[in-house]
Amino acid sequence: MTVQCISCRHLSMQKAGPMAKHGCGKCEYLPSPGTYVSARYWRECDRFKPAGGADVDKRRAYLDDQK
């Protein structure tokens, strides 16, 4: 399935620290400490689980504020 991580419950912008300002987050399925994913890049992922609408709205607002 083609998805954006920003809409997935497995993404954490908080755990990405300073990388979040660049639009990256941490996926709980990529445990390597230096591995981040783009929140808005379209990708194929079989582990995608939709996040709550309020969480997605907060993520989008945060990323829009970083521009």
N, CA, C and O of each residue as an XYZ file, in Angstrom:
268
protein
N       0.847     -1.158      0.000
C       0.000      0.000      0.000
C       0.907      1.240      0.000
O       1.906      1.276      0.718
N       0.564      2.242     -0.794
C       1.329      3.478     -0.859
C       0.763      4.461      0.164
O      -0.417      4.809      0.122
N       1.622      4.903      1.079
C       1.173      5.735      2.202
C       2.193      6.838      2.495
O       3.307      6.833      1.973
N       1.783      7.777      3.340
C       2.689      8.775      3.900
C       2.797      8.484      5.397
O       1.788      8.259      6.065
N       4.008      8.489      5.909
C       4.229      8.167      7.326
C       3.535      9.157      8.261
O       3.205      8.805      9.393
N       3.315     10.367      7.811
C       2.669     11.371      8.662
C       1.296     10.899      9.130
O       0.799     11.362     10.156
N       0.683      9.984      8.387
C      -0.647      9.475      8.720
C      -0.618      8.147      9.470
O      -1.665      7.533      9.676
N       0.559      7.698      9.879
C       0.704      6.386     10.516
C       0.935      6.504     12.023
O       1.642      7.398     12.489
N       0.337      5.600     12.761
C       0.505      5.623     14.226
C       1.899      5.182     14.670
O       2.271      5.406     15.822
N       2.670      4.567     13.792
C       4.019      4.116     14.147
C       5.069      5.224     14.058
O       6.213      5.023     14.466
N       4.696      6.379     13.535
C       5.630      7.495     13.401
C       5.632      8.338     14.673
O       4.581      8.607     15.254
N       6.815      8.747     15.093
C       6.951      9.672     16.221
C       7.844     10.829     15.800
O       9.014     10.634     15.470
N       7.286     12.035     15.813
C       8.078     13.229     15.520
C       8.908     13.597     16.757
O      10.020     14.108     16.623
N       8.381     13.344     17.944
C       9.096     13.679     19.178
C      10.399     12.900     19.303
O      11.416     13.459     19.715
N      10.381     11.635     18.956
C      11.580     10.800     19.079
C      12.644     11.147     18.036
O      13.789     10.706     18.140
N      12.264     11.930     17.040
C      13.219     12.321     15.999
C      14.097     13.489     16.430
O      15.088     13.796     15.769
N      13.741     14.142     17.532
C      14.541     15.261     18.033
C      14.690     16.352     16.987
O      13.700     16.744     16.369
N      15.901     16.852     16.774
C      16.100     17.955     15.834
C      15.784     17.594     14.380
O      15.563     18.485     13.560
N      15.760     16.315     14.056
C      15.442     15.914     12.682
C      13.988     16.213     12.318
O      13.648     16.309     11.139
N      13.137     16.358     13.323
C      11.732     16.669     13.066
C      11.585     18.008     12.344
O      10.669     18.185     11.541
N      12.477     18.938     12.627
C      12.414     20.242     11.961
C      12.660     20.123     10.464
O      12.306     21.021      9.700
N      13.260     19.029     10.047
C      13.539     18.790      8.637
C      12.487     17.880      8.000
O      12.645     17.442      6.860
N      11.411     17.600      8.743
C      10.325     16.785      8.207
C      10.498     15.295      8.392
O       9.818     14.502      7.740
N      11.407     14.902      9.281
C      11.663     13.478      9.510
C      11.144     13.022     10.865
O      11.080     13.802     11.815
N      10.780     11.763     10.939
C      10.325     11.175     12.185
C      10.952      9.800     12.369
O      11.668      9.308     11.496
N      10.678      9.189     13.509
C      11.163      7.840     13.807
C       9.999      6.864     13.649
O       8.904      7.080     14.169
N      10.267      5.793     12.921
C       9.294      4.715     12.784
C       9.647      3.642     13.808
O      10.814      3.271     13.937
N       8.671      3.151     14.521
C       8.975      2.139     15.539
C       9.455      0.828     14.919
O       9.990     -0.021     15.633
N       9.280      0.641     13.617
C       9.754     -0.571     12.960
C      11.165     -0.417     12.389
O      11.711     -1.370     11.833
N      11.752      0.756     12.518
C      13.139      0.991     12.098
C      13.936      1.378     13.341
O      14.148      2.564     13.593
N      14.380      0.392     14.122
C      14.966      0.660     15.430
C      16.374      1.258     15.422
O      16.853      1.702     16.466
N      17.035      1.279     14.289
C      18.392      1.819     14.247
C      18.377      3.278     14.709
O      17.543      4.055     14.244
N      19.281      3.668     15.614
C      19.247      5.007     16.186
C      19.399      6.136     15.167
O      18.897      7.235     15.404
N      20.067      5.903     14.057
C      20.283      6.965     13.085
C      19.366      6.897     11.876
O      19.635      7.542     10.862
N      18.294      6.134     11.964
C      17.387      5.972     10.828
C      16.114      6.775     11.048
O      15.402      6.581     12.033
N      15.842      7.675     10.120
C      14.650      8.507     10.166
C      13.905      8.351      8.848
O      14.499      7.976      7.837
N      12.621      8.633      8.854
C      11.820      8.579      7.631
C      11.196      9.942      7.389
O      10.869     10.669      8.327
N      11.038     10.274      6.121
C      10.352     11.507      5.764
C       8.871     11.330      6.065
O       8.267     10.329      5.678
N       8.294     12.294      6.750
C       6.884     12.198      7.126
C       5.959     12.324      5.921
O       4.858     11.773      5.929
N       6.391     13.044      4.881
C       5.503     13.325      3.748
C       5.835     12.581      2.462
O       5.114     12.710      1.473
N       6.895     11.819      2.462
C       7.278     11.063      1.266
C       6.326      9.878      1.085
O       6.028      9.170      2.047
N       5.852      9.662     -0.139
C       4.991      8.514     -0.416
C       5.852      7.258     -0.515
O       6.840      7.240     -1.248
N       5.484      6.217      0.215
C       6.258      4.979      0.218
C       5.334      3.766      0.323
O       4.168      3.871      0.702
N       5.895      2.632     -0.024
C       5.186      1.359      0.127
C       5.452      0.829      1.532
O       6.609      0.712      1.936
N       4.401      0.506      2.279
C       4.569     -0.017      3.635
C       3.412     -0.950      3.978
O       2.245     -0.560      3.927
N       3.755     -2.184      4.326
C       2.734     -3.167      4.711
C       2.365     -3.068      6.190
O       1.414     -3.710      6.637
N       3.112     -2.268      6.950
C       2.863     -2.163      8.397
C       2.076     -0.910      8.768
O       1.876     -0.640      9.952
N       1.639     -0.160      7.804
C       0.916      1.086      8.048
C      -0.350      0.851      8.864
O      -1.143     -0.043      8.570
N      -0.517      1.671      9.889
C      -1.739      1.690     10.698
C      -2.137      3.155     10.835
O      -1.318      3.964     11.273
N      -3.356      3.522     10.478
C      -3.752      4.928     10.519
C      -3.676      5.520     11.927
O      -4.091      4.900     12.906
N      -3.141      6.716     11.996
C      -3.100      7.459     13.260
C      -4.421      8.209     13.410
O      -5.165      8.377     12.444
N      -4.699      8.654     14.622
C      -5.901      9.443     14.857
C      -5.840     10.773     14.113
O      -4.761     11.336     13.928
N      -6.979     11.268     13.695
C      -7.038     12.513     12.932
C      -6.400     13.695     13.640
O      -5.742     14.514     13.000
N      -6.583     13.798     14.952
C      -5.991     14.904     15.709
C      -4.467     14.830     15.687
O      -3.800     15.860     15.591
N      -3.912     13.627     15.775
C      -2.454     13.452     15.729
C      -1.900     13.880     14.379
O      -0.872     14.553     14.307
N      -2.578     13.492     13.320
C      -2.125     13.844     11.969
C      -2.206     15.353     11.773
O      -1.300     15.954     11.195
N      -3.280     15.966     12.248
C      -3.434     17.424     12.133
C      -2.313     18.154     12.866
O      -1.785     19.143     12.358
N      -1.947     17.679     14.049
C      -0.857     18.301     14.818
C       0.472     18.165     14.087
O       1.266     19.105     14.049
N       0.711     16.998     13.509
C       1.955     16.778     12.760
C       2.033     17.709     11.554
O       3.062     18.333     11.297
N       0.910     17.791     10.811
C       0.902     18.664      9.627
C       1.128     20.125     10.031
O       1.887     20.840      9.376
N       0.476     20.561     11.097
C       0.638     21.948     11.550
C       2.090     22.202     11.977
O       2.651     23.249     11.655
N       2.689     21.274     12.681
C       4.080     21.423     13.111
C       5.004     21.547     11.892
O       5.858     22.432     11.844
N       4.830     20.663     10.916
C       5.693     20.698      9.742
C       5.461     21.964      8.915
O       6.408     22.518      8.357
N       4.224     22.419      8.831
C       3.941     23.655      8.098
C       4.606     24.855      8.784
O       5.044     25.786      8.110
N       4.682     24.838     10.101
C       5.311     25.928     10.854
C       6.836     25.953     10.677
O       7.472     26.976     10.932
N       7.421     24.833     10.244
C       8.873     24.763     10.088
C       9.348     25.390      8.786
O      10.548     25.597      8.602
N       8.426     25.694      7.880
C       8.813     26.260      6.582
C       9.180     27.719      6.693
O       9.529     28.346      5.693
